[in-house]
């Protein structure tokens, strides 16, 4: 196999220069941590308003007590058919419940968050969406929040 590269290739999609990540060292074992989950995969309850498939920077609260049949994904950036058959392939909340039940983590947060990444207004994600999701997690005293892309 030969690696192929293209010089000076530019995307039609604006890609911002991202700042260095903020890193806070974990100071206790996972078995003592409350873990929250937030994903840009577009997960939401079926009874909630679906995400617009482009440019949507809103979010949806998802309780850990929800059943897979009550969840779905609306996202314009990828084929949603597989995730809508098995929500855990993109929003693995049941795996986190299993980790709680096994004692690997102390507790999985009662309220988690779905949002739709991609195509939104960067400043809105930075100044509104991100802080709102952080507030939801802080109010639940989460030690860790797992963030995944769509």
C-alpha positions in Angstrom: 0.0 0.0 0.0 1.3 3.5 -0.9 0.5 6.5 1.3 -0.9 9.2 -0.9 -0.8 12.9 0.1 -2.0 16.0 -1.6 -0.2 19.2 -1.0 -2.1 22.4 -0.2 -5.5 20.6 0.0 -8.1 22.8 1.6 -11.5 21.9 3.0 -14.7 23.7 2.0 -15.6 23.4 5.7 -14.2 26.1 8.0 -12.0 24.4 10.6 -11.1 26.7 13.5 -7.7 26.6 15.2 -8.5 24.9 18.4 -6.9 26.0 21.7 -4.8 23.6 23.7 -7.0 21.3 25.9 -7.6 22.1 29.5 -6.3 19.2 31.5 -7.2 18.5 35.1 -5.4 15.4 36.6 -7.7 12.8 38.1 -6.9 12.7 41.8 -8.9 9.7 42.9 -9.7 6.2 41.6 -12.5 5.7 39.1 -14.3 3.6 41.6 -14.8 6.8 43.6 -15.9 9.0 40.7 -19.3 10.1 39.5 -19.2 10.1 35.7 -21.4 12.2 33.3 -21.7 11.6 29.6 -22.2 14.1 26.7 -22.1 13.3 23.0 -22.2 15.3 19.8 -23.8 12.3 18.1 -27.3 14.0 18.0 -28.9 11.7 20.6 -32.2 12.8 22.1 -35.5 11.4 23.5 -38.1 10.7 20.8 -40.5 13.0 22.6 -38.0 15.9 22.4 -37.6 18.2 19.5 -35.2 16.7 16.9 -32.1 18.6 16.1 -31.9 20.6 12.9 -29.6 18.7 10.7 -27.2 21.6 10.2 -26.2 24.6 12.3 -27.9 23.5 15.5 -26.1 24.3 18.8 -28.8 23.3 21.2 -28.7 20.3 23.5 -31.0 17.8 25.1 -31.0 16.4 28.6 -31.2 12.6 28.7 -32.0 10.8 31.9 -30.0 7.6 32.7 -33.3 5.8 33.4 -34.4 6.1 29.7 -34.8 2.9 27.7 -33.1 2.5 24.3 -36.6 2.5 22.6 -37.1 6.0 23.9 -34.0 7.4 22.3 -33.0 8.3 18.7 -30.5 10.3 16.8 -31.0 13.2 14.5 -27.8 14.4 12.9 -27.1 15.6 9.4 -23.4 14.7 9.3 -23.6 10.9 9.1 -26.0 8.0 8.4 -28.1 7.6 11.5 -29.7 4.2 10.6 -27.3 2.0 12.6 -27.3 4.2 15.7 -31.1 4.2 15.6 -31.0 0.4 15.7 -28.5 0.4 18.6 -28.2 3.7 20.4 -25.3 2.4 22.5 -23.0 2.4 19.4 -22.9 6.2 19.6 -24.5 7.0 23.0 -23.2 4.1 25.2 -25.1 5.1 28.3 -26.1 1.5 29.1 -22.3 0.6 29.2 -21.8 3.3 31.8 -24.7 1.9 33.9 -22.9 -1.5 33.7 -19.7 0.1 34.9 -21.6 1.6 37.8 -23.2 -1.7 38.6 -19.8 -3.5 38.5 -18.3 -0.8 40.9 -15.8 0.3 38.2 -17.2 3.8 38.6 -18.9 5.0 41.7 -22.0 6.5 39.9 -23.3 7.4 36.5 -24.9 10.8 36.3 -28.7 10.9 36.4 -28.8 13.5 33.6 -26.6 13.3 30.5 -26.5 15.3 27.4 -26.9 14.9 23.6 -26.1 17.6 21.1 -25.3 17.8 17.5 -21.8 18.7 16.6 -20.7 20.0 13.3 -22.0 22.8 11.3 -22.8 25.0 14.3 -21.6 28.4 15.2 -18.3 28.0 17.0 -18.8 31.0 19.3 -22.3 29.7 20.3 -20.8 26.3 21.2 -18.0 28.0 23.1 -20.0 30.6 25.0 -23.5 29.0 25.3 -23.7 25.3 24.6 -20.4 24.2 26.3 -21.0 26.3 29.5 -24.6 25.0 29.8 -23.5 21.4 29.5 -20.7 22.0 32.0 -23.3 23.5 34.4 -25.5 20.4 34.1 -22.6 18.2 35.0 -21.3 20.5 37.8 -24.7 20.6 39.4 -24.6 16.8 39.7 -21.1 16.9 41.2 -19.6 14.9 38.3 -15.9 14.2 38.8 -15.5 13.2 35.1 -17.5 13.9 32.0 -16.9 11.6 29.0 -17.3 13.6 25.7 -17.7 11.9 22.4 -18.0 13.1 18.8 -20.8 12.2 16.4 
